[in-house]
C-alpha cells in the first residue's frame, strides 16, 4: 500500500514519544494509512453528494452496501485508492439517480423492484456468500455458515424496511428505497464472478489513469 506523508510523520511522532520499535513504527504507519483510506472516501462522498444535492440518498446507498459487505464480502480492488475512487463514484451515482428518478416511479413498481432485487440477492447470497479474499480468508465452516445466515437476515431486514417505508409515506421515502435497492443490487453483483471481472477491469483502467 502506498504510504501517505502524513502517515510517516505520524509514525515518526509515535516513535519519538512512545519509544516504538521499527516494526511497531511500520504498524503505526500502516494503521494511519488505513484510517486515511477509510475516512477520505466518506468525506469525498459527503462533499460531492452535498454539492450535487443527493447527500441523503448517497449515504443511504453507502450504509446499505457497507452493512451487507461486512457480512457477505465481495470483490475488492487490488489498490485501496482504486477502491476509494469506485466507492465515491458509485455512492454519488446511486444517490443522484435516486433523487432524479425516485419520485417518478409508481409505488407498485417500486415495491416490485424491491421484491425482485431481494429475491435475486437472497439466491446469490445463499449460493456464494460469504465471499472471502486473500486478505480475509474464511477457514472456519461455522463462521462461514454464520456469516451466510447473517447476510440473508440482513437482506430480508432491508427488504422489509423498504416495503414498510413505501407503505408509510411513498412520496417521502421512495427515493431512499430506490437508493437502498440499488445498493443491494451492487453488493449482490460484487459477489458474483462478473463482479470480480468488473473489479479487475476497473483496476486496469484506474491504474493506467493514475500512472499518467
TIRO-2110 file (N, C-alpha, C; in Angstrom, 1 decimal):
// TIRO-2110
0.8, -1.2, 0.0, N, 1, A
0.0, 0.0, 0.0, CA, 1, A
0.9, 1.2, 0.0, C, 1, A
0.7, 2.2, -0.9, N, 2, A
1.5, 3.4, -0.9, CA, 2, A
1.2, 4.2, 0.3, C, 2, A
2.3, 4.7, 1.0, N, 3, A
2.1, 5.4, 2.2, CA, 3, A
1.8, 6.9, 1.9, C, 3, A
1.2, 7.6, 2.8, N, 4, A
1.0, 9.0, 2.8, CA, 4, A
2.0, 9.7, 3.6, C, 4, A
2.4, 10.9, 3.3, N, 5, A
3.4, 11.6, 4.1, CA, 5, A
2.9, 11.8, 5.5, C, 5, A
1.6, 12.0, 5.6, N, 6, A
1.1, 12.2, 7.0, CA, 6, A
1.2, 11.0, 7.8, C, 6, A
1.1, 9.8, 7.2, N, 7, A
1.2, 8.6, 8.0, CA, 7, A
2.7, 8.4, 8.5, C, 7, A
3.6, 8.7, 7.6, N, 8, A
5.0, 8.6, 8.0, CA, 8, A
5.3, 9.6, 9.1, C, 8, A
4.8, 10.8, 9.0, N, 9, A
5.0, 11.8, 10.1, CA, 9, A
4.4, 11.4, 11.4, C, 9, A
3.2, 10.8, 11.3, N, 10, A
2.6, 10.4, 12.5, CA, 10, A
3.3, 9.2, 13.1, C, 10, A
3.8, 8.3, 12.3, N, 11, A
4.6, 7.2, 12.8, CA, 11, A
5.9, 7.7, 13.4, C, 11, A
6.6, 8.7, 12.8, N, 12, A
7.8, 9.3, 13.4, CA, 12, A
7.5, 9.9, 14.8, C, 12, A
6.3, 10.6, 14.8, N, 13, A
5.9, 11.2, 16.1, CA, 13, A
5.7, 10.1, 17.2, C, 13, A
5.0, 9.1, 16.8, N, 14, A
4.7, 8.0, 17.8, CA, 14, A
6.1, 7.3, 18.2, C, 14, A
7.0, 7.2, 17.3, N, 15, A
8.3, 6.6, 17.6, CA, 15, A
9.1, 7.4, 18.6, C, 15, A
9.0, 8.7, 18.4, N, 16, A
9.8, 9.6, 19.3, CA, 16, A
9.1, 9.7, 20.7, C, 16, A
7.8, 9.7, 20.8, N, 17, A
7.1, 9.9, 22.0, CA, 17, A
6.7, 8.7, 22.8, C, 17, A
6.7, 7.5, 22.0, N, 18, A
6.2, 6.3, 22.7, CA, 18, A
7.3, 5.2, 22.6, C, 18, A
8.5, 5.6, 22.1, N, 19, A
9.6, 4.7, 22.1, CA, 19, A
9.3, 3.4, 21.3, C, 19, A
8.7, 3.6, 20.1, N, 20, A
8.3, 2.4, 19.3, CA, 20, A
9.5, 1.8, 18.6, C, 20, A
9.4, 0.5, 18.5, N, 21, A
10.4, -0.2, 17.7, CA, 21, A
10.2, 0.1, 16.2, C, 21, A
11.1, -0.4, 15.3, N, 22, A
10.9, -0.1, 13.9, CA, 22, A
9.7, -0.9, 13.4, C, 22, A
9.5, -2.1, 13.9, N, 23, A
8.3, -2.9, 13.5, CA, 23, A
7.0, -2.2, 13.9, C, 23, A
7.0, -1.7, 15.2, N, 24, A
5.8, -1.0, 15.7, CA, 24, A
5.6, 0.3, 14.9, C, 24, A
6.7, 0.9, 14.5, N, 25, A
6.5, 2.2, 13.7, CA, 25, A
5.9, 1.8, 12.3, C, 25, A
6.2, 0.7, 11.7, N, 26, A
5.6, 0.3, 10.4, CA, 26, A
4.1, 0.0, 10.6, C, 26, A
3.8, -0.6, 11.7, N, 27, A
2.4, -0.9, 12.0, CA, 27, A
1.6, 0.3, 12.2, C, 27, A
2.2, 1.3, 12.9, N, 28, A
1.6, 2.6, 13.2, CA, 28, A
1.3, 3.3, 11.9, C, 28, A
2.3, 3.3, 11.0, N, 29, A
2.2, 4.0, 9.7, CA, 29, A
1.1, 3.3, 8.9, C, 29, A
1.0, 2.0, 8.9, N, 30, A
0.0, 1.2, 8.2, CA, 30, A
-1.4, 1.5, 8.7, C, 30, A
-1.5, 1.6, 10.0, N, 31, A
-2.8, 1.9, 10.7, CA, 31, A
-3.3, 3.3, 10.3, C, 31, A
-2.4, 4.3, 10.2, N, 32, A
-2.8, 5.6, 9.8, CA, 32, A
-3.2, 5.6, 8.4, C, 32, A
-2.5, 4.9, 7.5, N, 33, A
-2.9, 4.7, 6.1, CA, 33, A
-4.3, 4.2, 6.0, C, 33, A
-4.6, 3.2, 6.8, N, 34, A
-5.9, 2.5, 6.7, CA, 34, A
-7.0, 3.5, 7.2, C, 34, A
-6.7, 4.3, 8.2, N, 35, A
-7.6, 5.3, 8.7, CA, 35, A
-7.9, 6.3, 7.7, C, 35, A
-6.8, 6.8, 7.0, N, 36, A
-7.0, 7.8, 6.0, CA, 36, A
-7.8, 7.3, 4.8, C, 36, A
-7.5, 6.1, 4.4, N, 37, A
-8.2, 5.5, 3.3, CA, 37, A
-9.7, 5.1, 3.6, C, 37, A
-10.0, 5.1, 4.9, N, 38, A
-11.4, 4.8, 5.3, CA, 38, A
-12.1, 6.2, 5.4, C, 38, A
-11.5, 7.2, 5.9, N, 39, A
-12.1, 8.5, 6.1, CA, 39, A
-12.2, 9.3, 4.8, C, 39, A
-11.2, 9.2, 4.0, N, 40, A
-11.2, 10.0, 2.8, CA, 40, A
-12.4, 9.8, 1.8, C, 40, A
-12.7, 8.5, 1.5, N, 41, A
-13.9, 8.3, 0.7, CA, 41, A
-15.2, 8.8, 1.2, C, 41, A
-15.4, 8.7, 2.6, N, 42, A
-16.6, 9.2, 3.2, CA, 42, A
-16.7, 10.7, 3.1, C, 42, A
-15.5, 11.4, 3.4, N, 43, A
-15.5, 12.8, 3.2, CA, 43, A
-15.8, 13.2, 1.8, C, 43, A
-15.2, 12.5, 0.9, N, 44, A
-15.4, 12.9, -0.6, CA, 44, A
-16.8, 12.6, -1.0, C, 44, A
-17.4, 11.6, -0.5, N, 45, A
-18.8, 11.3, -0.8, CA, 45, A
-19.7, 12.4, -0.2, C, 45, A
-19.5, 12.8, 1.0, N, 46, A
-20.3, 13.9, 1.7, CA, 46, A
-20.1, 15.2, 0.9, C, 46, A
-18.9, 15.5, 0.5, N, 47, A
-18.7, 16.8, -0.3, CA, 47, A
-19.4, 16.7, -1.7, C, 47, A
-19.1, 15.6, -2.4, N, 48, A
-19.6, 15.5, -3.8, CA, 48, A
-21.1, 15.4, -3.8, C, 48, A
-21.6, 14.5, -2.9, N, 49, A
-23.1, 14.3, -2.9, CA, 49, A
-23.8, 15.6, -2.4, C, 49, A
-23.1, 16.3, -1.5, N, 50, A
-23.7, 17.6, -1.0, CA, 50, A
-23.8, 18.6, -2.1, C, 50, A
-22.7, 18.7, -2.9, N, 51, A
-22.7, 19.7, -4.0, CA, 51, A
-23.8, 19.3, -5.1, C, 51, A
-24.0, 18.0, -5.2, N, 52, A
-25.0, 17.6, -6.2, CA, 52, A
-26.4, 17.4, -5.7, C, 52, A
-26.6, 17.7, -4.4, N, 53, A
-27.9, 17.7, -3.8, CA, 53, A
-28.5, 16.3, -3.6, C, 53, A
-27.6, 15.3, -3.4, N, 54, A
-28.1, 14.0, -3.2, CA, 54, A
-27.4, 13.3, -2.0, C, 54, A
-27.1, 14.1, -1.0, N, 55, A
-26.4, 13.5, 0.2, CA, 55, A
-27.2, 12.5, 0.9, C, 55, A
-28.5, 12.7, 1.2, N, 56, A
-29.2, 11.7, 2.0, CA, 56, A
-29.3, 10.3, 1.2, C, 56, A
-29.6, 10.4, 0.0, N, 57, A
-29.7, 9.1, -0.8, CA, 57, A
-28.3, 8.4, -1.0, C, 57, A
-27.3, 9.3, -1.2, N, 58, A
-25.9, 8.7, -1.3, CA, 58, A
-25.5, 8.0, 0.0, C, 58, A
-25.8, 8.6, 1.1, N, 59, A
-25.5, 8.0, 2.4, CA, 59, A
-26.3, 6.7, 2.6, C, 59, A
-27.6, 6.7, 2.1, N, 60, A
-28.4, 5.5, 2.2, CA, 60, A
-27.8, 4.4, 1.5, C, 60, A
-27.2, 4.7, 0.3, N, 61, A
-26.6, 3.6, -0.5, CA, 61, A
-25.3, 3.1, 0.2, C, 61, A
-24.5, 4.1, 0.7, N, 62, A
-23.3, 3.7, 1.4, CA, 62, A
-23.6, 2.8, 2.6, C, 62, A
-24.6, 3.2, 3.4, N, 63, A
-25.0, 2.4, 4.6, CA, 63, A
-25.4, 1.0, 4.2, C, 63, A
-26.2, 0.9, 3.1, N, 64, A
-26.8, -0.4, 2.7, CA, 64, A
-25.6, -1.3, 2.2, C, 64, A
-24.8, -0.8, 1.3, N, 65, A
-23.7, -1.6, 0.8, CA, 65, A
-22.7, -2.0, 1.9, C, 65, A
-22.4, -1.1, 2.8, N, 66, A
-21.4, -1.4, 3.8, CA, 66, A
-22.0, -2.4, 4.8, C, 66, A
-23.3, -2.3, 5.2, N, 67, A
-23.8, -3.3, 6.1, CA, 67, A
-23.8, -4.7, 5.5, C, 67, A
-24.1, -4.8, 4.2, N, 68, A
-24.1, -6.1, 3.6, CA, 68, A
-22.7, -6.6, 3.3, C, 68, A
-21.8, -5.7, 2.9, N, 69, A
-20.5, -6.1, 2.6, CA, 69, A
-19.7, -6.7, 3.8, C, 69, A
-19.9, -6.1, 5.0, N, 70, A
-19.3, -6.6, 6.2, CA, 70, A
-19.6, -8.1, 6.4, C, 70, A
-20.8, -8.5, 6.1, N, 71, A
-21.2, -9.8, 6.3, CA, 71, A
-21.0, -10.8, 5.1, C, 71, A
-21.2, -10.3, 3.9, N, 72, A
-21.1, -11.2, 2.8, CA, 72, A
-19.8, -11.1, 2.0, C, 72, A
-19.0, -10.1, 2.2, N, 73, A
-17.7, -10.0, 1.5, CA, 73, A
-18.0, -9.5, 0.1, C, 73, A
-17.1, -9.8, -0.9, N, 74, A
-17.3, -9.3, -2.2, CA, 74, A
-16.0, -9.0, -2.9, C, 74, A
-16.1, -8.6, -4.2, N, 75, A
-14.9, -8.3, -4.9, CA, 75, A
-14.3, -7.0, -4.4, C, 75, A
-12.9, -7.0, -4.3, N, 76, A
-12.1, -5.9, -3.9, CA, 76, A
-11.2, -5.4, -4.9, C, 76, A
-10.9, -4.1, -5.0, N, 77, A
-9.9, -3.6, -5.9, CA, 77, A
-8.5, -4.0, -5.3, C, 77, A
-7.6, -4.1, -6.2, N, 78, A
-6.2, -4.5, -5.8, CA, 78, A
-5.5, -3.4, -5.0, C, 78, A
-6.0, -2.2, -5.3, N, 79, A
-5.4, -1.0, -4.7, CA, 79, A
-6.4, -0.2, -3.8, C, 79, A
-6.2, 0.1, -2.6, N, 80, A
-7.1, 0.9, -1.8, CA, 80, A
-7.6, 2.2, -2.4, C, 80, A
-6.7, 2.9, -3.1, N, 81, A
-7.0, 4.1, -3.7, CA, 81, A
-8.1, 3.9, -4.8, C, 81, A
-7.9, 2.8, -5.6, N, 82, A
-8.9, 2.5, -6.6, CA, 82, A
-10.3, 2.2, -6.0, C, 82, A
-10.2, 1.5, -4.8, N, 83, A
-11.4, 1.1, -4.1, CA, 83, A
-12.1, 2.4, -3.7, C, 83, A
-11.4, 3.4, -3.2, N, 84, A
-11.9, 4.6, -2.7, CA, 84, A
-12.6, 5.4, -3.9, C, 84, A
-11.9, 5.4, -5.0, N, 85, A
-12.5, 6.1, -6.2, CA, 85, A
-13.8, 5.5, -6.7, C, 85, A
-13.8, 4.1, -6.7, N, 86, A
-15.0, 3.4, -7.1, CA, 86, A
-16.1, 3.6, -6.1, C, 86, A
-15.8, 3.6, -4.8, N, 87, A
-16.8, 3.8, -3.8, CA, 87, A
-17.5, 5.2, -3.9, C, 87, A
-16.6, 6.2, -4.1, N, 88, A
-17.2, 7.6, -4.2, CA, 88, A
-18.1, 7.7, -5.5, C, 88, A
-17.6, 7.2, -6.6, N, 89, A
-18.3, 7.3, -7.9, CA, 89, A
-19.6, 6.5, -7.8, C, 89, A
-19.6, 5.4, -7.2, N, 90, A
-20.8, 4.5, -7.0, CA, 90, A
-21.8, 5.2, -6.1, C, 90, A
-21.4, 5.6, -5.0, N, 91, A
-22.3, 6.2, -4.0, CA, 91, A
-23.0, 7.5, -4.5, C, 91, A
-22.2, 8.3, -5.2, N, 92, A
-22.7, 9.6, -5.7, CA, 92, A
-23.7, 9.3, -6.9, C, 92, A
-23.3, 8.3, -7.7, N, 93, A
-24.1, 8.0, -8.9, CA, 93, A
-25.5, 7.4, -8.4, C, 93, A
-25.5, 6.5, -7.5, N, 94, A
-26.7, 6.0, -7.0, CA, 94, A
-27.5, 7.0, -6.3, C, 94, A
-26.9, 7.9, -5.5, N, 95, A
-27.6, 8.9, -4.8, CA, 95, A
-28.3, 9.9, -5.8, C, 95, A
-27.5, 10.3, -6.8, N, 96, A
-28.1, 11.3, -7.8, CA, 96, A
-29.2, 10.6, -8.6, C, 96, A
-29.0, 9.4, -9.0, N, 97, A
-30.1, 8.7, -9.8, CA, 97, A
-31.3, 8.5, -8.9, C, 97, A
-31.2, 8.2, -7.7, N, 98, A
-32.3, 8.0, -6.8, CA, 98, A
-33.1, 9.3, -6.6, C, 98, A
-32.4, 10.4, -6.5, N, 99, A
-33.0, 11.7, -6.3, CA, 99, A
-33.8, 12.1, -7.6, C, 99, A
-33.2, 11.8, -8.8, N, 100, A
-33.9, 12.1, -10.0, CA, 100, A
-35.1, 11.3, -10.3, C, 100, A
-34.9, 10.0, -10.2, N, 101, A
-36.0, 9.0, -10.6, CA, 101, A
-36.9, 8.5, -9.5, C, 101, A
-36.4, 8.7, -8.2, N, 102, A
-37.1, 8.1, -7.1, CA, 102, A
-38.6, 8.4, -7.1, C, 102, A
-39.0, 9.7, -7.2, N, 103, A
-40.4, 10.1, -7.1, CA, 103, A
-41.1, 10.0, -8.4, C, 103, A
-40.4, 9.5, -9.4, N, 104, A
-41.1, 9.4, -10.7, CA, 104, A
-41.6, 7.9, -10.9, C, 104, A
-41.2, 7.0, -10.0, N, 105, A
-41.6, 5.6, -10.1, CA, 105, A
-42.8, 5.4, -9.3, C, 105, A
-43.8, 4.8, -9.9, N, 106, A
-45.1, 4.4, -9.1, CA, 106, A
-44.7, 3.5, -7.9, C, 106, A
-45.6, 3.6, -6.9, N, 107, A
-45.3, 2.8, -5.7, CA, 107, A
-45.3, 1.3, -6.0, C, 107, A
-46.3, 0.9, -6.8, N, 108, A
-46.3, -0.6, -7.1, CA, 108, A
-45.0, -1.0, -7.8, C, 108, A
-44.6, -0.2, -8.7, N, 109, A
-43.3, -0.5, -9.5, CA, 109, A
-42.1, -0.5, -8.5, C, 109, A
-42.1, 0.4, -7.6, N, 110, A
-41.0, 0.4, -6.6, CA, 110, A
-41.1, -0.8, -5.7, C, 110, A
-42.3, -1.2, -5.3, N, 111, A
-42.4, -2.4, -4.5, CA, 111, A
-42.0, -3.7, -5.3, C, 111, A
-42.4, -3.7, -6.5, N, 112, A
-42.0, -4.8, -7.4, CA, 112, A
-40.5, -4.9, -7.5, C, 112, A
-39.8, -3.7, -7.7, N, 113, A
-38.4, -3.6, -7.8, CA, 113, A
-37.7, -4.2, -6.6, C, 113, A
-38.2, -3.8, -5.4, N, 114, A
-37.7, -4.2, -4.1, CA, 114, A
-37.8, -5.8, -4.0, C, 114, A
-38.9, -6.3, -4.4, N, 115, A
-39.1, -7.8, -4.2, CA, 115, A
-38.2, -8.5, -5.2, C, 115, A
-38.1, -8.1, -6.4, N, 116, A
-37.3, -8.7, -7.4, CA, 116, A
-35.8, -8.7, -7.0, C, 116, A
-35.3, -7.5, -6.6, N, 117, A
-33.9, -7.4, -6.1, CA, 117, A
-33.7, -8.3, -4.9, C, 117, A
-34.6, -8.3, -4.0, N, 118, A
-34.5, -9.1, -2.8, CA, 118, A
-34.4, -10.6, -3.2, C, 118, A
-35.3, -11.0, -4.1, N, 119, A
-35.3, -12.5, -4.5, CA, 119, A
-34.0, -12.9, -5.1, C, 119, A
-33.5, -12.0, -6.0, N, 120, A
-32.2, -12.4, -6.7, CA, 120, A
-31.1, -12.3, -5.7, C, 120, A
-31.1, -11.3, -4.8, N, 121, A
-30.0, -11.2, -3.8, CA, 121, A
-30.0, -12.4, -2.8, C, 121, A
-31.1, -12.8, -2.4, N, 122, A
-31.2, -14.0, -1.5, CA, 122, A
-30.7, -15.2, -2.1, C, 122, A
-31.0, -15.4, -3.4, N, 123, A
-30.5, -16.6, -4.1, CA, 123, A
-29.0, -16.5, -4.3, C, 123, A
-28.4, -15.4, -4.7, N, 124, A
-27.0, -15.2, -4.8, CA, 124, A
-26.3, -15.4, -3.5, C, 124, A
-26.8, -14.7, -2.5, N, 125, A
-26.2, -14.8, -1.1, CA, 125, A
-26.2, -16.2, -0.6, C, 125, A
-27.3, -17.0, -0.8, N, 126, A
-27.4, -18.3, -0.3, CA, 126, A
-26.4, -19.2, -1.0, C, 126, A
-26.0, -18.9, -2.3, N, 127, A
-25.1, -19.7, -3.0, CA, 127, A
-23.6, -19.3, -2.9, C, 127, A
-23.3, -18.0, -2.7, N, 128, A
-22.0, -17.6, -2.8, CA, 128, A
-21.4, -17.0, -1.5, C, 128, A
-22.3, -16.4, -0.7, N, 129, A
-21.8, -15.7, 0.5, CA, 129, A
-21.4, -16.7, 1.6, C, 129, A
-20.4, -16.3, 2.4, N, 130, A
-19.6, -15.1, 2.3, CA, 130, A
-18.4, -15.4, 1.3, C, 130, A
-18.1, -14.3, 0.5, N, 131, A
-17.0, -14.4, -0.4, CA, 131, A
-15.8, -13.9, 0.3, C, 131, A
-14.8, -14.8, 0.3, N, 132, A
-13.5, -14.5, 1.0, CA, 132, A
-12.5, -13.9, 0.1, C, 132, A
-11.6, -13.2, 0.6, N, 133, A
-10.5, -12.6, -0.1, CA, 133, A
-9.2, -13.1, 0.5, C, 133, A
-8.1, -12.8, -0.3, N, 134, A
-6.8, -13.2, 0.2, CA, 134, A
-6.5, -12.5, 1.6, C, 134, A
-7.0, -11.3, 1.7, N, 135, A
-6.7, -10.5, 3.0, CA, 135, A
-7.6, -11.0, 4.1, C, 135, A
-8.7, -11.7, 3.8, N, 136, A
-9.7, -12.1, 4.8, CA, 136, A
-10.2, -13.5, 4.5, C, 136, A
-9.3, -14.5, 4.6, N, 137, A
-9.8, -15.9, 4.3, CA, 137, A
-10.7, -16.4, 5.4, C, 137, A
-11.6, -17.3, 5.0, N, 138, A
-12.5, -17.8, 6.0, CA, 138, A
-12.3, -19.4, 6.0, C, 138, A
-11.7, -19.8, 7.1, N, 139, A
-11.3, -21.2, 7.2, CA, 139, A
-12.2, -22.0, 8.1, C, 139, A
-13.0, -21.3, 8.9, N, 140, A
-13.9, -22.0, 9.8, CA, 140, A
-15.3, -22.1, 9.2, C, 140, A
-15.8, -23.4, 9.1, N, 141, A
-17.1, -23.6, 8.5, CA, 141, A
-18.2, -23.0, 9.3, C, 141, A
-18.1, -23.1, 10.6, N, 142, A
-19.1, -22.5, 11.4, CA, 142, A
-19.2, -21.0, 11.2, C, 142, A
-18.1, -20.3, 11.1, N, 143, A
-18.1, -18.9, 10.8, CA, 143, A
-18.7, -18.6, 9.5, C, 143, A
-18.4, -19.4, 8.5, N, 144, A
-18.9, -19.3, 7.2, CA, 144, A
-20.4, -19.4, 7.2, C, 144, A
-21.0, -20.4, 7.9, N, 145, A
-22.4, -20.6, 7.9, CA, 145, A
-23.1, -19.4, 8.7, C, 145, A
-22.4, -18.9, 9.7, N, 146, A
-23.0, -17.8, 10.5, CA, 146, A
-23.0, -16.5, 9.6, C, 146, A
-22.0, -16.3, 8.9, N, 147, A
-22.0, -15.1, 8.0, CA, 147, A
-23.0, -15.2, 6.9, C, 147, A
-23.2, -16.4, 6.4, N, 148, A
-24.2, -16.6, 5.4, CA, 148, A
-25.6, -16.3, 5.9, C, 148, A
-25.9, -16.8, 7.1, N, 149, A
-27.2, -16.6, 7.7, CA, 149, A
-27.4, -15.1, 8.0, C, 149, A
-26.4, -14.5, 8.5, N, 150, A
-26.5, -13.1, 8.9, CA, 150, A
-26.7, -12.2, 7.6, C, 150, A
-26.0, -12.6, 6.5, N, 151, A
-26.2, -11.9, 5.2, CA, 151, A
-27.6, -12.1, 4.7, C, 151, A
-28.2, -13.3, 4.8, N, 152, A
-29.6, -13.5, 4.4, CA, 152, A
-30.5, -12.7, 5.3, C, 152, A
-30.2, -12.7, 6.6, N, 153, A
-31.1, -11.9, 7.5, CA, 153, A
-31.0, -10.4, 7.2, C, 153, A
-29.8, -9.9, 6.8, N, 154, A
-29.7, -8.5, 6.5, CA, 154, A
-30.5, -8.1, 5.3, C, 154, A
-30.4, -9.0, 4.3, N, 155, A
-31.2, -8.7, 3.0, CA, 155, A
-32.7, -8.7, 3.3, C, 155, A
-33.1, -9.6, 4.1, N, 156, A
-34.6, -9.7, 4.5, CA, 156, A
-35.0, -8.5, 5.3, C, 156, A
-34.1, -8.1, 6.2, N, 157, A
-34.4, -6.9, 7.1, CA, 157, A
-34.5, -5.6, 6.2, C, 157, A
-33.6, -5.4, 5.3, N, 158, A
-33.6, -4.3, 4.4, CA, 158, A
-34.8, -4.3, 3.5, C, 158, A
-35.2, -5.5, 3.0, N, 159, A
-36.4, -5.6, 2.2, CA, 159, A
-37.7, -5.2, 2.9, C, 159, A
-37.8, -5.7, 4.1, N, 160, A
-39.0, -5.4, 5.0, CA, 160, A
-39.0, -4.0, 5.3, C, 160, A
-37.9, -3.4, 5.6, N, 161, A
-37.9, -1.9, 5.9, CA, 161, A
-38.2, -1.1, 4.7, C, 161, A
-37.8, -1.5, 3.5, N, 162, A
-38.1, -0.8, 2.3, CA, 162, A
-39.6, -0.8, 2.1, C, 162, A
-40.2, -2.0, 2.2, N, 163, A
-41.7, -2.1, 2.0, CA, 163, A
-42.5, -1.3, 3.0, C, 163, A
-42.0, -1.3, 4.2, N, 164, A
-42.7, -0.5, 5.3, CA, 164, A
-42.6, 1.0, 4.9, C, 164, A
-41.5, 1.4, 4.5, N, 165, A
-41.3, 2.9, 4.1, CA, 165, A
-42.2, 3.2, 3.0, C, 165, A
-42.3, 2.3, 2.0, N, 166, A
-43.2, 2.6, 0.9, CA, 166, A
-44.6, 2.7, 1.3, C, 166, A
-45.0, 1.9, 2.2, N, 167, A
-46.4, 1.8, 2.7, CA, 167, A
-46.7, 3.1, 3.6, C, 167, A
-45.7, 3.5, 4.4, N, 168, A
-46.0, 4.6, 5.3, CA, 168, A
-46.1, 5.9, 4.6, C, 168, A
-45.1, 6.2, 3.8, N, 169, A
-45.0, 7.5, 3.1, CA, 169, A
-44.2, 7.4, 1.8, C, 169, A
-44.8, 6.9, 0.7, N, 170, A
-44.1, 6.7, -0.5, CA, 170, A
-43.5, 8.0, -1.1, C, 170, A
-44.2, 9.1, -0.9, N, 171, A
-43.8, 10.4, -1.5, CA, 171, A
-42.4, 10.8, -0.9, C, 171, A
-42.3, 10.5, 0.4, N, 172, A
-41.0, 10.9, 1.0, CA, 172, A
-39.9, 9.9, 0.9, C, 172, A
-40.3, 8.6, 0.9, N, 173, A
-39.3, 7.5, 1.1, CA, 173, A
-38.9, 6.8, -0.2, C, 173, A
-39.6, 7.0, -1.3, N, 174, A
-39.4, 6.2, -2.5, CA, 174, A
-37.9, 6.4, -3.0, C, 174, A
-37.4, 7.6, -2.9, N, 175, A
-36.0, 7.8, -3.3, CA, 175, A
-35.0, 7.1, -2.5, C, 175, A
-35.3, 6.9, -1.2, N, 176, A
-34.4, 6.2, -0.3, CA, 176, A
-34.5, 4.7, -0.5, C, 176, A
-35.8, 4.3, -0.8, N, 177, A
-36.0, 2.9, -1.1, CA, 177, A
-35.2, 2.5, -2.4, C, 177, A
-35.2, 3.4, -3.4, N, 178, A
-34.5, 3.1, -4.6, CA, 178, A
-33.0, 3.1, -4.4, C, 178, A
-32.5, 4.0, -3.5, N, 179, A
-31.1, 4.0, -3.2, CA, 179, A
-30.6, 2.7, -2.5, C, 179, A
-31.5, 2.3, -1.6, N, 180, A
-31.1, 1.0, -0.9, CA, 180, A
-31.2, -0.1, -1.8, C, 180, A
-32.2, -0.1, -2.7, N, 181, A
-32.3, -1.2, -3.7, CA, 181, A
-31.2, -1.3, -4.6, C, 181, A
-30.7, -0.2, -5.1, N, 182, A
-29.5, -0.1, -6.0, CA, 182, A
-28.3, -0.5, -5.2, C, 182, A
-28.2, -0.2, -3.9, N, 183, A
-27.1, -0.6, -3.1, CA, 183, A
-27.1, -2.1, -2.9, C, 183, A
-28.2, -2.7, -2.7, N, 184, A
-28.3, -4.2, -2.6, CA, 184, A
-27.9, -4.8, -3.9, C, 184, A
-28.4, -4.2, -5.0, N, 185, A
-28.1, -4.7, -6.4, CA, 185, A
-26.6, -4.8, -6.6, C, 185, A
-25.9, -3.7, -6.3, N, 186, A
-24.5, -3.6, -6.4, CA, 186, A
-23.7, -4.6, -5.6, C, 186, A
-24.1, -4.7, -4.3, N, 187, A
-23.4, -5.6, -3.4, CA, 187, A
-23.6, -7.1, -3.9, C, 187, A
-24.8, -7.4, -4.3, N, 188, A
-25.1, -8.7, -4.9, CA, 188, A
-24.2, -9.0, -6.1, C, 188, A
-24.1, -8.0, -7.0, N, 189, A
-23.3, -8.1, -8.2, CA, 189, A
-21.8, -8.4, -7.8, C, 189, A
-21.3, -7.7, -6.7, N, 190, A
-19.9, -7.9, -6.3, CA, 190, A
-19.6, -9.2, -5.8, C, 190, A
-20.6, -10.0, -5.5, N, 191, A
-20.4, -11.4, -5.0, CA, 191, A
-20.1, -12.4, -6.2, C, 191, A
-20.6, -12.0, -7.4, N, 192, A
-20.5, -12.9, -8.5, CA, 192, A
-19.2, -12.9, -9.2, C, 192, A
-18.9, -13.8, -10.1, N, 193, A
-17.7, -13.8, -10.9, CA, 193, A
-17.7, -12.6, -11.8, C, 193, A
-18.9, -12.1, -12.2, N, 194, A
-18.9, -10.9, -13.1, CA, 194, A
-18.5, -9.7, -12.3, C, 194, A
-18.8, -9.7, -11.0, N, 195, A
-18.4, -8.6, -10.1, CA, 195, A
-16.9, -8.5, -10.0, C, 195, A
-16.2, -9.7, -9.9, N, 196, A
-14.8, -9.8, -9.9, CA, 196, A
-14.1, -9.3, -11.2, C, 196, A
-14.8, -9.7, -12.3, N, 197, A
-14.3, -9.3, -13.6, CA, 197, A
-14.3, -7.8, -13.7, C, 197, A
-15.5, -7.2, -13.3, N, 198, A
-15.6, -5.8, -13.3, CA, 198, A
-14.6, -5.1, -12.5, C, 198, A
-14.3, -5.6, -11.3, N, 199, A
-13.3, -5.0, -10.4, CA, 199, A
-11.9, -5.1, -11.0, C, 199, A
-11.6, -6.2, -11.7, N, 200, A
-10.3, -6.3, -12.4, CA, 200, A
-10.2, -5.3, -13.5, C, 200, A
-11.3, -5.2, -14.3, N, 201, A
-11.3, -4.2, -15.4, CA, 201, A
-11.2, -2.8, -14.9, C, 201, A
-11.9, -2.5, -13.8, N, 202, A
-11.8, -1.1, -13.3, CA, 202, A
-10.4, -0.8, -12.7, C, 202, A
-9.8, -1.8, -12.1, N, 203, A
-8.4, -1.6, -11.6, CA, 203, A
-7.5, -1.3, -12.8, C, 203, A
-7.6, -2.0, -13.9, N, 204, A
-6.7, -1.8, -15.0, CA, 204, A
-6.8, -0.4, -15.6, C, 204, A
-8.1, 0.1, -15.7, N, 205, A
-8.3, 1.5, -16.2, CA, 205, A
-7.8, 2.5, -15.2, C, 205, A
-8.1, 2.4, -13.9, N, 206, A
-7.7, 3.3, -12.9, CA, 206, A
-6.2, 3.4, -12.8, C, 206, A
-5.5, 2.2, -12.8, N, 207, A
-4.1, 2.2, -12.7, CA, 207, A
-3.4, 2.9, -13.9, C, 207, A
-4.0, 2.8, -15.1, N, 208, A
-3.4, 3.5, -16.2, CA, 208, A
-3.6, 5.0, -16.1, C, 208, A
-4.8, 5.4, -15.6, N, 209, A
-5.1, 6.8, -15.4, CA, 209, A
-4.2, 7.4, -14.4, C, 209, A
-4.0, 6.7, -13.3, N, 210, A
-3.1, 7.2, -12.2, CA, 210, A
-1.7, 7.3, -12.5, C, 210, A
-1.2, 6.5, -13.5, N, 211, A
0.2, 6.5, -13.9, CA, 211, A
0.6, 7.6, -14.9, C, 211, A
-0.4, 8.2, -15.4, N, 212, A
-0.2, 9.3, -16.4, CA, 212, A
0.4, 10.5, -15.7, C, 212, A
END
